[in-house]
Amino acid sequence: MRVLLAGATGTAGKAVLHALLQSNHSVVAVARTPPQRAQHPNLTWLSWKDLDRASHASAPIDIVISCLASRSGSAQDSHEVDYLANQRLLDWASQHGIGHFILLSAICVQKPRLAFQHAKLRFENALRNAEIPWTIIRPTAFFKSLAGQIPRIQRGKPFLVFGDGELTACKPISERDLADYIVACIGNPLRMNQTLPIGGPGPAITPLDQAIFLSDAFKKPIALRSVSPKMFDAAEWGLDRFSKLSGWCRDKAEFCRIGKYYATESMLIWDAVHARYSAEQTPETGSDTLADFYQKIASGESLQPSLGEHSLF
Ligand SMILES: NC(=O)c1ccc[n+]([C@@H]2O[C@H](COP(=O)([O-])OP(=O)(O)OC[C@H]3O[C@@H](n4cnc5c(N)ncnc54)[C@H](OP(=O)(O)O)[C@@H]3O)[C@@H](O)[C@H]2O)c1
């Protein structure tokens, strides 16, 4: 297949690019700043302003995959990226009769409270209502998102948890397992016109479990420091008072809401009947575990996938 991939320079997008090339698909990757180093015989980089040129390429595009996401999560940027940039891709795909549009979304849109979640949902709805066959993938937390405190641990600082460290849980998914799942949607009639929440192999893991895995990986006891999620409320309250006057305060207030959300909401399927998150109902894929990922980081192992002589990033 010939695939147009957007967001190929991001965490998930890089893994999807790698999985596509490994499966012998040919990729046209559209990016703001095409990276110089990432080269492969089956890969063409295209800048956004040249998107229309993709239709004149010698071989037509079969599938569009979007791994786009706002880097900041601010309301304005989410509108421009999660909604408008994806809409631009969808318009392009519709004009060119593309056979399948695969969107990488997020499991948290099931309980939307944040600007970026609403922007994602607006585009999910636009995609469902378009003529083109679609697949929407809503993953749980990526491994990379659960590695943010490793530099602190390495400096001997405590591992920060909200509340008792068990306010939330997730079935983390490795970027590689997610990418394989996305690529396996290509040509799969069972995944066509479906919204697919997906996590990594269970069981569900809390921040307290993460601290135990890190302690095992780095072979040292790790101190915990509990932080109250209410700190986000206090900061948001202060910033929100100036939101009408200052874009900076508006963005910071939104970042506080994002912080509070991730401190208190699990990345698992929300069971509306029982009003709780359900690990059992959260589908699983792949075999990579967070504990192994931490072990690899602790032992200094390279986490960059390679494609023979080609180093993608
Ligand atoms: N991180 C998680 O744990 C997690 C969990 C579940 C779901 N998700 C979802 O998975 C998706 C991908 O996440 P990610 O962590 O891979 O994102 P990411 O690393 O932040 O990558 C975002 C991608 O979008 C591109 N992009 C951002 N702003 C753009 C703009 N104005 N114009 C054009 N391209 C732009 C970036 O290009 P540049 O390189 O040029 O910035 C990059 O390729 C998102 O929808 C996210 O919500 C993430």
PDBQT file of the ligand as one rigid body, heavy atoms in Angstrom, charges set to zero:
ROOT
HETATM    1  N1  LIG A 401       1.240  10.427  24.806  1.00  0.00    +0.000 N 
HETATM    2  C1  LIG A 401       0.359   9.564  25.267  1.00  0.00    +0.000 C 
HETATM    3  O1  LIG A 401       0.542   8.891  26.287  1.00  0.00    +0.000 OA
HETATM    4  C2  LIG A 401      -0.912   9.355  24.497  1.00  0.00    +0.000 A 
HETATM    5  C3  LIG A 401      -1.848   8.448  25.000  1.00  0.00    +0.000 A 
HETATM    6  C4  LIG A 401      -3.003   8.209  24.273  1.00  0.00    +0.000 A 
HETATM    7  C5  LIG A 401      -3.225   8.881  23.095  1.00  0.00    +0.000 A 
HETATM    8  N2  LIG A 401      -2.299   9.778  22.650  1.00  0.00    +0.000 N 
HETATM    9  C6  LIG A 401      -2.602  10.447  21.382  1.00  0.00    +0.000 C 
HETATM   10  O2  LIG A 401      -1.747   9.961  20.356  1.00  0.00    +0.000 OA
HETATM   11  C7  LIG A 401      -1.585  10.961  19.372  1.00  0.00    +0.000 C 
HETATM   12  C8  LIG A 401      -0.111  11.164  19.075  1.00  0.00    +0.000 C 
HETATM   13  O3  LIG A 401       0.550  11.523  20.272  1.00  0.00    +0.000 OA
HETATM   14  P1  LIG A 401       2.133  11.735  20.303  1.00  0.00    +0.000 P 
HETATM   15  O4  LIG A 401       2.542  11.671  21.733  1.00  0.00    +0.000 OA
HETATM   16  O5  LIG A 401       2.790  10.846  19.302  1.00  0.00    +0.000 OA
HETATM   17  O6  LIG A 401       2.234  13.251  19.812  1.00  0.00    +0.000 OA
HETATM   18  P2  LIG A 401       3.569  14.109  19.595  1.00  0.00    +0.000 P 
HETATM   19  O7  LIG A 401       4.783  13.315  19.911  1.00  0.00    +0.000 OA
HETATM   20  O8  LIG A 401       3.377  15.403  20.301  1.00  0.00    +0.000 OA
HETATM   21  O9  LIG A 401       3.573  14.360  18.006  1.00  0.00    +0.000 OA
HETATM   22  C9  LIG A 401       2.689  15.268  17.423  1.00  0.00    +0.000 C 
HETATM   23  C10 LIG A 401       2.853  15.235  15.920  1.00  0.00    +0.000 C 
HETATM   24  O10 LIG A 401       1.968  16.226  15.369  1.00  0.00    +0.000 OA
HETATM   25  C11 LIG A 401       2.743  17.172  14.622  1.00  0.00    +0.000 C 
HETATM   26  N3  LIG A 401       2.241  18.537  14.777  1.00  0.00    +0.000 N 
HETATM   27  C12 LIG A 401       2.058  19.220  15.936  1.00  0.00    +0.000 A 
HETATM   28  N4  LIG A 401       1.625  20.472  15.667  1.00  0.00    +0.000 NA
HETATM   29  C13 LIG A 401       1.548  20.578  14.314  1.00  0.00    +0.000 A 
HETATM   30  C14 LIG A 401       1.167  21.621  13.439  1.00  0.00    +0.000 A 
HETATM   31  N5  LIG A 401       0.796  22.843  13.887  1.00  0.00    +0.000 N 
HETATM   32  N6  LIG A 401       1.200  21.388  12.114  1.00  0.00    +0.000 NA
HETATM   33  C15 LIG A 401       1.596  20.172  11.645  1.00  0.00    +0.000 A 
HETATM   34  N7  LIG A 401       1.975  19.148  12.413  1.00  0.00    +0.000 NA
HETATM   35  C16 LIG A 401       1.940  19.339  13.746  1.00  0.00    +0.000 A 
HETATM   36  C17 LIG A 401       4.144  17.112  15.220  1.00  0.00    +0.000 C 
HETATM   37  O11 LIG A 401       5.046  17.620  14.269  1.00  0.00    +0.000 OA
HETATM   38  P3  LIG A 401       6.388  18.432  14.734  1.00  0.00    +0.000 P 
HETATM   39  O12 LIG A 401       7.429  17.361  14.949  1.00  0.00    +0.000 OA
HETATM   40  O13 LIG A 401       6.654  19.328  13.585  1.00  0.00    +0.000 OA
HETATM   41  O14 LIG A 401       6.052  19.174  16.009  1.00  0.00    +0.000 OA
HETATM   42  C18 LIG A 401       4.287  15.622  15.484  1.00  0.00    +0.000 C 
HETATM   43  O15 LIG A 401       4.602  14.943  14.305  1.00  0.00    +0.000 OA
HETATM   44  C19 LIG A 401      -2.286  12.205  19.927  1.00  0.00    +0.000 C 
HETATM   45  O16 LIG A 401      -3.573  12.265  19.365  1.00  0.00    +0.000 OA
HETATM   46  C20 LIG A 401      -2.348  11.938  21.404  1.00  0.00    +0.000 C 
HETATM   47  O17 LIG A 401      -3.402  12.631  22.021  1.00  0.00    +0.000 OA
HETATM   48  C21 LIG A 401      -1.156  10.025  23.312  1.00  0.00    +0.000 A 
ENDROOT
TORSDOF 0
